[in-house]
Amino acid sequence: MSDQTGSRTTAGKALRVNLDLNIYGAFAEIGAGQEVARHFFQAGRASQTIAKTISAYDMIYSDEIYGKEKNGRYVCESRLNRMLEKEYSLLLRRLNEHRGGKTTFFSYANTVATGSAETPKCHGWMGIRFQKKPGGEFNDIVLHVRMMDRHRLQQQEALGMLGVNLVYSAFYHNQNPSDFMTFLVDGLKKGQIVIDVIKFAGPDLKHFNNKKMNLELVKRGLAEAVLFAPQNGIGSDDVATISDTVWGKGLLIQRGFYRPVTQTHLDVMSKGFEQLKSEIKAQKIKASDTIQILEITSEFDIDVDEFWHRVQIITSLGYYVLISNFKYFYEMKRFFRNYTQAPLVMVMSARHLQELFDPDKYKQLEGHIFEALGKLLDEQTKLYIYPHKNDLLCLTTKSFFPDKKVNHLYRHFIENSQILDISGCDDTETYFHSSDVQKKIETKEKGWEKLVPAPVAEYLKKNKLWGYAKAK
């Protein structure tokens, strides 16, 4: 609960900025009214802070000012960046000679699509480009937000509050990343907004690690999930926008701890992808339009530094990583169906079938196990099962026998090919979980390096992770 007195109110924060004679800038807002600029006007002394406000609602006007987007969209990151660049460069061109020696300039922008109770999808991009000192280089903070209120007025109010917080935090809480995140959402109600991407750039924000800050979003419950892109030349801090990345794409997802990633995990993905390619071919979907994701569920229990290592390792292997708060698989399915109707496959060890078809796991749901699995599986959503093999047995869909109460449910999904094997026992090696490898490391058992990809073994040794320091 935030302090509702003094500068901790939205009006108080806006007034503090207005009273700071060193801060001067422009506001450009599209799609939900000038909700952020309005707070600065209402707080008083706005002439000391605002050089210009603009709302280019008409698409032709907007294109004339900021240029056309290749994708034809207006609520997107590239449009926001154009707005920040245009307004900031105008400030410097027109005012730098006049007051640049004593002013820290900024441009704030947002581009938003509001919704209604009937069409509740409301999202937008907002950001700020600002100097930390007069004459200094600029820094950028950009974020993607979804407003979860049902009515437009409430969405606009949340947008205005968040925008003021962003400006306020950029200038007064840019030293400590934790403080910045706290003040960014100060005063907003729990569940009122979702921030699923936040990015920091600039010489004065180098201490903000983009991956760790996005992990912080999940830890604080501000995001349901965040996505990190492979490190294939993109950069070690590449945070992906989920809606843009998975839009219309097929998805192959494996859930795990990945502490560390094992050779088995990679074989699961490889065999799953081969099976998926054969199925999507009939739907005329290209394999290149399918994304492979390793997912880690946090359930609000995240050690940011430790999770960061996992993300670094997985993205270096060329995979996307999803960090989520999804407890059940159907929650993840429902989330992704906001962005793609293409085939969605979750691939897992046959050992997980026992837990998946355990009725006790779903007692809190009104429809129990029937509700959970009914929401999960359909013609475009399947489970691929990889053999769980060890020295004593090899478990597949054929050797799994659920409780009699749900056996008919299991048989239904099997007979409709919504749950299917992707490999035989003769085609797979012993299944090694992350815990198996970690135990071998901690007990100083030789040969553990062969159970993980070579880059993973090297990374663990270099950073002394997950028992390796103890082993040495």
N, C-alpha and C positions, 0 to 999 in steps of 0.2 A: 504494500500500500504506500503510495507516494505522499509526501508532505504537500498538503493543499494550501499552504500559506506562502506568501512572499514569492521568491523567484522560482519556486518549484511548480507553480501553476503555469499553464500554457501562456497566459497573459504576462505573467512575471518573467518568463524566459524571453518572450518577444521584447518586452520593455528593456530588459538588461542589454540585449543586443542593440536596441535603438539608442540607448544611452551611451554606448561605446562609440566614441567619436572616431575610432580607428577603422571601423567596419563600414563598408559601403558596397552596394551591389545591386543586382537585377534579379527579378523573378519572372520566370516564363512557365506558365501552367496551361496544360491542354487536357480537357476532358471531364473535369469535375468542378469547374469554377476556380476562381483564384483563392482557394481555401487557405493556402499557407500565407500568401501576401496579406490576406484579410486580417489575420491575427496581428501582424506587425502594424497595420494601419490602425486597428482598434486599440492597440496598446498605448499609442501616443508617441510623439517624437519620431514618427516614421520618416520624416524628411531627412533625418540625420543618417538613415540607413539605406533607404530605397532610392536608387537612381532611376529605376524604370520597372514597370510591370507590364506583361504582355500575355494575351491569351489568343493564340491563333487557332480558333476553333475550325474555321472553314479549311477544308483540305487543300484547296488551291492556294489560299493564303499561306498555309503552313508549308506547302511545297516551295512556294516562291521565297519564303524566308529561310528555310532550313534545307531545301533540296529534297528530291524524291528518294525514297528507300527502294533498293532493288527488289525487296520482297513485297513492296506495296503496302506494308503495314505502318501504322502510326504509333501503336502501343508496343514498342520494342526497344531494346537497349541501344541499337544504332541511332534511332531517332532521338533518344535522350542525350546521347553523346554529341549529336549535331547541335542540339539546343544549348548544351553547356558551352560548347566551343564557340558558337556564334555569339551568344550573349557576353561571354567573358572577353572575347577578342574585341567586341565593340566597346566594352568598358575601358580597356587599355588604350584603344585607339583614340577615344574621345576624352578620357579623363586622366590618363597617366601623367601627361605633362602638367596638368593643372594641380593634381593632388596626390600623385603617385608616391611622393616622398614621405607621406604621412598616413597613407591609407592601405589597409589590407583589403583588396578587392575580392568579390565573390560573385558567382552566378549560381542560382538555385533553379532547378527545372524539374517538372514532372510531366508525364504523359500517361493518362489513366482512362480506363474504360469502367464506368460504373454499371451497376446492375440493379435488379429489382427483386421483389419476392418471387416473381414468375421466372425471371432470368437472373439468378443470383451470382453469376460469374463476374466478379469485380476484381480487376488486378491493374497494376501499373508499375512503371519505373519512376524512380525519383533519385536525384543526386545533387551534389554540390561540388563546385570547383572553387577553391579558395586559396588565398595566400596566408601563410602563418605570420609573415612579417612584411612590411612595405617593401616593394621592389623584389620580393622573393619569387621563387618558382611556384607554380600552382600545384595543388594536390587535388585528387578526386576521391569522392566516396559515392558509390552507386549501389542501389539496392532494388530488388524486385519484391513487390508486396502484393498480397491479396487481402482485401477487406472482407471480413466474414459476416458483417451485419447484413440483415435482410433488406433494409431500406436505404435508398440513396442518401437521404439526409444524414443518417448515421454513418454511412460510408464516407461521406464528405467530411464529417466532423473528425473521424479517425484519421483521415488523410491529412487534414489540417494540423492536428496535434502531432502526428508523426513528422511532418515536414518541419514544424517549429523545433521539435526535438533534434532533428538532424542538423539544422543550422546551429542551434545552441551547442550541441555536443561537438560539432566540428571545430568550433572556436575555443570552447572552454573545457573540453574533456578529450583532447587528442593525445594526451600523454600516456594514459593507462587504458589499454584495450577493454579491461573489465568494466571500468567506470563508463567508458563510451557506450558499451552495450546496455548498461543499466539505465543511463539517461536517454538513450535512443527510444526506449519504450516507456519511459516514465509517464504515469498518469493514464495509460491505456489499460483497458480491462483485459483480463485473461481471455484468450480466444477471439479477441476483437480483430486482430490482424495476424497474418502469417507472413514472415519474411523468409523466402527460400533461397535468396542469393544476396550476398553483400560483398563488395569489392573495394579495396583500398589501393591507391596508387599515388606516388609522388615522393619527393625527397624527405618530407617531414613525417611521412607515415610508414617508413620502412620497418618500424617495430610492430606494425600490424601484419601478422601472418594471415594471408587470406584463407588458407585451408583451416587453420585453427579458429579463426573468427566464424567461419561457417559451421564448424563443429559446435561452436558455442551456441549457435542458433538452435541446434537440435537439443543440446543439453538443457537449455533454458525453456524448451517447449515452444519456441517461437516459430519453428519450422517442423513439419511432419517428417521431412526428409531433405537431404542435400546431396547433390551429385557432383562427383569429381571426374574430370576427363583424363584419359590416358596421357602419359608424358611423352608423346611421340612428336617432340619438337615444339609442342605448344607452350611448355613452361611448367615449372615445378609447382606453381601456385594456381593452376587453371581450375577455376570453379565453373561448372556448367550450369546453364539455366535449364531446368528440367523440361519445362514446356517447349522450349525451342529445340532441345536436343532429341527428345523422344517423339516429337510430333509426327504421327503417321508411321512410325517405325515399328518393326517387329522386335520383341524383347526376349532375351534368354537370360534368366536370373538364377543365381545360386546363392542361397543363404548360408552363412557360416561365421565362425569367429576369426579365422585367418590369423591365428596367433601362434605360428606363422602360416602362410600359404604353403600347401604341400603339393607334391607332384600329382597326388590323387585329385586334388581340386582342379588342377589344370586339365587332367584327363577327363574329368566329369564334364567340363565345359567343352572340350574338344569333341567328345562323342555326342553331347547334346546338340552342338551346333551342326554337326553332320546330319543328325536326324531332322533337325528343324529345316535345314536347307532342302531336304527332299520333300518336306511337306509344303513349304511356301512356294516351291517351284510350280505346283499345281495352281496356286493363287496368283501366279505371275508377279510375285514379289521378289526383288533382287536380294541376294545374300548380303550385299553391301548396305541394304536398308534395314538390316537387323543389328541391334546393339547388344553386346554381351556385358552383363553387369554382375559384379560380385557385391552382395548386399550384407551389411552387418546391422542387426537390430540392436538398438541401445536400450530401449525401454527406460529412458531417462537416466541411465547409469553410464556416464561417459567420463573417462579420464582423457581430457583433450589432448595432452601430450602423447599419451599411449596410443590413442586412436589415430593421431596424426602419423605415427610411424606405420601403422597398418595401411593407411591411405597412400603414403609415400611408396611403400613396397608394391602394392597392387597396381597403382597407376604406372609404375615403372615397368611392369610386366605387360602393359598395353591394354589393360582392362579399365572399364568404368567402375567406380565404387559408389554405391549408394549407402549412406548412413541414415537409418530411419528409426522412427518410434513405433513402427508397426509390430504389434504382438502377433497378430494372425496373418496368414498368407492372404486371406480375402481382403484385408485392409489395404495391402499393397496393390492387389489387383484393382480394387476400386479407385485407388489413387491414380494409377497409370491410365485407367480408362477415361480420365478427364482429357487425356492428350493423344491417345492412339486407340484405334479399334483393330489394329493389325494383330496377328498371332502373338500371344503372350505365353511363354513357357517358363515354368519353374522346375529346375532340375535338382534332384536330391538323392541321397543314399537311400537304399531300400530299408535301412534301419529306422528311418524317420516315419515309415508307414505306421508303425505301432503307435507313435505319439499322435500322428495326424488323425487316426481313426479311434482314438481313445475318447469315448463319450464324456468322461469326467472333465476333459479339458474345456468343455463348452457349456458347462452348467449355468453360467451366468447369462447366456444368451437365451432370448425368448424361445427361439426355435431349436436350441441346442445344436448338436452336431449337424443336423439337417440344414439348419440355417447357414452355418459356417461353410460347409462344403457346397451347398447350393449356390451361395454367393461367389464361391471361388471358381468352380469349374463350369465351362460351357464349350461350345463348338470352337471358339477362338482362344480358349484358355485351357492349358493342359499341364499335367505333371509328367515329367520324364524321370524314370527311376533307374538309377545306376546301381549295379550289384554291390552289396556290402559283403566283402569277402575277407575271411581270415583263415587261420590254420584249421579251424574246426568246422566252418560252414560257409555257405555262400547264399545270401538272402536276395531274392528277386520278388517281383509281384506274384509269381507262381508259387512261391514257398511261404508267402505271408497269408495267415489265416486270422482275420479279425474276429472280435467278439460276435456271437450269433446275432446279437441285437442290431448290428450294423453290417453284417455280412452281405445282405441284399443290396445295401447302399454301395458297398465296395464293388460288388459284381456289376452293378449298373455302370459305374464309371469305367471299369475294365472293358466291358462289352461294347461300350461306346467309344473306346480308344481315347478317353480323356485322361486315363492313367495308363502308361505303357512303359515297358522296358526299352532301354536304348543300347543294351549290351548284354552279352551272355557271360557266364562265369568263366568260360575258357578264354575270353577275350580281355579279361581284366586281371590286374595284379592285386595284391593285398591292399585293403583300404586303410590308409593312414590319415587319421584326424590330426588336427593341430595339437591336441592334448597328448597324442602319442609321441609326436616329435619333441614337444616341450619336455616331456618326462625323460626322454632319452638324453636331451641336452643337460638337464639338471642332475641326472645320475652319471654324467660323464661317459655315456655309452658311445662307443665309436660307430661311425657310419651314418650318423643322423643327417649329415650333409647331403647324402644321396637321396634323401626323402623329400627334399625341397629343391626348387630351382636354384641354380648356382648363384644368381644375383641375390637371392634371398639369404642364402647362407653367408655370403659376403657382407650383406647389410647387417645381419644379426651380430656377426663378430665385430664389425666396426663400431656398432652402437651399443654392444653389450646388452642385448635385449633378451627377455623371456627365458632367463635361466643361464644364459651363456656366461655372464660374469661370474656366477656361482661355480660354473663348471671349470673356469680357469683359476 
